[in-house]
Amino acid sequence: MTRSEARRPDGPLEAVLFDFDGTLADSIPHIRASFRHAVKEVLDREIPDEVLLRNVGMPLPTQMRILAGDEDVAERLLQAYRAYNHATHDEMVRAFPGAHEVLDAVRLAGARVGLVTSKSRPIAERGVRLLGMEDAFDVIVTADDVKRHKPDPEPVVHALAALGVSPSRAAYVGDSPADVASARAAGALAVAATWGVAPRERLEEARPDVVVESLLEVPVALGLSRPGASSRTVIG
């Protein structure tokens, strides 16, 4: 775990927001497979995974437009991706070890818990149900709930407004540069998760306030749990 000296919350954290794919959900292999399927079906060629996954964290239609550079091709890629992704979702998506314990630790420490994702609401809620997290979040913000998307701050601001929490008393944990940028622009503590989609170097280029190597480290990194203690142990 590394932490910047530049920014700190102005008091105890009142809310911690989490990204879904690559942060709480071990879903990057599923996303990669879905991209590969769509590109093969629509373009009949292969594209390096680094290119396919570079913009994960943004809404999927945006990713497809960047990838294709053509609206018609982007739409065909989107439909092929979604058909494969939805058909294989439940067999390929799992929670990262410790995800439930970390969410519990944040709540037991007295902070509100939110989910901010670029997924559509139906597939986001499907993932939440699959992982048994229906009761884990005080707010869920999806791509369907905002006009502007990560890296814009609107999703984070929207979630914190719903919770009644100032961004200066909140953190957002995510695994993509778009997550880090959204948190920083919103005024929240930006926590970069290195176990997800983006290499550490790309995350650091986005200037996170905290870089965390393991999901289980998050409560300690945010001052919500004692170092070396169970993630269910809170400072009190």
C-alpha positions in Angstrom: 0.0 0.0 0.0 1.3 3.5 -0.9 -0.3 6.8 -0.1 0.3 10.3 -1.5 1.0 13.1 0.9 -0.9 15.5 -1.3 -4.5 15.0 -0.2 -6.3 13.7 2.9 -10.0 13.7 3.9 -10.9 16.6 6.2 -12.1 14.2 8.9 -13.3 10.6 9.4 -14.6 9.0 6.3 -18.4 9.0 6.1 -18.7 7.0 2.9 -16.7 4.5 0.8 -17.8 3.9 -2.8 -16.6 0.9 -4.8 -16.4 0.1 -8.5 -17.7 -3.3 -9.4 -15.8 -5.0 -12.3 -12.2 -5.7 -11.3 -12.7 -4.2 -7.8 -15.3 -6.2 -6.0 -16.1 -8.7 -8.8 -13.5 -11.0 -10.4 -15.0 -10.3 -13.8 -12.1 -9.1 -16.0 -11.6 -12.6 -17.6 -15.3 -12.5 -18.5 -15.0 -9.0 -20.0 -11.9 -10.1 -21.9 -13.6 -13.2 -23.3 -16.6 -11.1 -24.3 -14.5 -8.6 -26.2 -12.6 -11.3 -27.9 -15.8 -13.0 -29.0 -17.3 -9.7 -30.3 -14.2 -8.8 -32.3 -13.9 -12.2 -33.8 -17.6 -12.3 -34.8 -17.9 -8.8 -36.2 -14.4 -8.0 -37.5 -13.1 -11.6 -38.0 -9.7 -10.7 -36.5 -7.9 -10.5 -33.2 -7.0 -7.3 -31.3 -4.4 -7.3 -28.5 -6.0 -7.5 -25.0 -4.2 -4.3 -24.0 -6.2 -2.5 -26.6 -9.5 -4.3 -25.9 -9.3 -3.5 -22.1 -7.7 -0.1 -22.2 -11.0 1.8 -21.6 -12.7 -0.6 -19.2 -14.3 1.7 -16.6 -16.1 3.7 -19.2 -19.6 2.7 -20.4 -19.5 -0.1 -22.8 -21.0 1.8 -25.8 -18.3 4.4 -25.3 -15.6 1.7 -25.3 -17.0 0.3 -28.5 -17.0 3.6 -30.3 -13.4 4.2 -29.3 -12.5 0.7 -30.5 -14.3 0.8 -33.8 -14.1 4.4 -34.8 -17.4 3.9 -36.7 -20.9 4.0 -35.2 -22.3 1.1 -37.2 -19.4 -1.2 -36.4 -19.5 -0.1 -32.8 -23.2 -1.0 -32.5 -22.5 -4.4 -34.1 -19.7 -5.0 -31.6 -21.9 -3.9 -28.8 -24.6 -6.4 -29.7 -22.2 -9.3 -30.1 -20.5 -8.5 -26.8 -23.7 -8.3 -24.9 -25.1 -11.5 -26.4 -22.1 -13.4 -25.3 -21.6 -11.6 -22.0 -25.2 -12.0 -20.8 -25.3 -15.7 -21.8 -22.1 -16.6 -19.9 -22.3 -14.0 -17.0 -23.4 -16.2 -14.2 -20.9 -19.0 -14.8 -17.9 -16.6 -15.2 -18.3 -13.8 -12.6 -17.2 -14.3 -9.0 -16.5 -12.1 -6.0 -12.9 -11.5 -5.1 -11.9 -13.2 -1.9 -12.7 -11.0 1.1 -15.2 -8.7 -0.8 -18.0 -9.3 1.6 -15.8 -9.0 4.6 -14.4 -5.7 3.4 -17.9 -4.2 2.8 -18.9 -5.4 6.3 -15.8 -3.7 7.8 -16.5 -0.4 6.1 -20.1 -0.4 7.4 -19.1 -1.6 10.9 -16.7 1.3 11.0 -19.6 3.7 10.6 -19.2 4.6 7.0 -21.9 4.4 4.3 -21.2 2.0 1.4 -22.0 2.7 -2.2 -21.5 1.1 -5.7 -20.6 3.3 -8.7 -20.3 1.4 -11.9 -20.4 2.1 -15.7 -22.6 -1.0 -16.2 -26.2 -0.6 -17.1 -28.6 -1.1 -14.2 -30.0 -4.4 -15.2 -26.7 -6.1 -15.6 -25.3 -4.4 -12.5 -28.2 -5.6 -10.4 -27.7 -9.1 -11.9 -24.1 -9.1 -10.8 -25.0 -7.8 -7.3 -27.5 -10.6 -6.9 -25.1 -13.2 -8.2 -22.5 -12.1 -5.7 -25.0 -12.0 -2.8 -24.5 -8.3 -2.2 -28.2 -7.2 -2.4 -28.0 -5.7 1.1 -24.4 -4.4 1.0 -25.0 -1.0 -0.6 -26.7 2.2 0.6 -26.7 3.5 -3.0 -26.1 2.0 -6.4 -25.2 4.3 -9.3 -25.1 2.9 -12.8 -24.6 4.3 -16.3 -28.4 4.6 -16.6 -28.5 7.1 -13.7 -26.2 9.9 -15.0 -25.7 11.8 -18.2 -21.9 12.0 -17.9 -19.8 9.0 -17.1 -16.4 8.2 -15.6 -13.8 9.8 -15.9 -16.3 12.6 -15.4 -17.1 13.2 -11.7 -20.8 13.0 -12.1 -21.3 9.4 -11.0 -19.3 9.9 -7.8 -21.0 13.2 -7.1 -24.4 11.7 -7.7 -23.8 8.8 -5.3 -22.5 11.0 -2.6 -25.4 13.5 -3.0 -27.8 10.5 -2.5 -26.0 9.6 0.7 -25.8 13.2 1.9 -22.0 12.9 2.3 -19.5 15.6 1.3 -16.9 14.4 -1.2 -14.2 15.6 1.2 -15.4 12.9 3.6 -15.6 10.1 1.1 -13.4 7.7 -0.9 -13.9 5.8 -4.1 -12.1 2.5 -4.8 -11.6 1.5 -8.4 -9.3 -0.4 -10.7 -9.1 1.8 -13.7 -7.7 5.3 -14.5 -11.2 6.4 -15.2 -12.2 5.5 -11.6 -9.2 7.5 -10.2 -10.0 10.5 -12.4 -13.7 10.5 -11.5 -12.9 10.4 -7.7 -10.3 13.1 -8.0 -12.5 15.4 -10.0 -15.4 14.9 -7.5 -13.1 15.8 -4.6 -13.2 12.4 -3.0 -10.2 10.3 -2.0 -9.1 8.3 -5.0 -8.1 4.7 -4.1 -6.4 2.7 -6.9 -7.0 -1.0 -6.9 -4.0 -2.9 -8.5 -5.7 -6.3 -8.8 -8.1 -5.3 -11.6 -7.9 -4.3 -15.2 -5.2 -1.6 -15.3 -1.4 -2.0 -14.8 -0.1 -0.1 -11.8 1.8 2.3 -14.0 -1.4 3.5 -15.7 -3.1 3.9 -12.4 -0.3 5.9 -11.0 -0.4 8.2 -14.0 -3.9 9.1 -13.0 -2.5 10.3 -9.6 -4.5 8.3 -7.0 -4.3 9.3 -3.4 -3.8 5.8 -2.2 -2.6 2.7 -4.1 -3.7 -0.6 -2.6 -2.3 -4.1 -3.6 -5.1 -6.2 -2.1 -8.9 -5.8 -1.5 -8.4 -6.9 2.0 -6.1 -3.9 2.6 -8.7 -1.3 1.9 -10.2 -0.9 5.4 -6.7 -0.4 6.9 -5.6 1.9 4.0 -8.7 4.1 4.8 -8.1 4.1 8.5 -11.2 1.9 9.1 -9.5 -1.1 10.6 -6.4 -1.9 12.6 -3.3 -3.1 10.7 -3.0 -6.8 11.0 -6.5 -7.3 12.3 -9.4 -9.0 10.8 -11.3 -6.9 8.2 -14.3 -7.2 10.5 -12.4 -5.4 13.3 -13.0 -1.7 13.5 -11.4 1.1 15.4 -13.5 2.0 18.4 
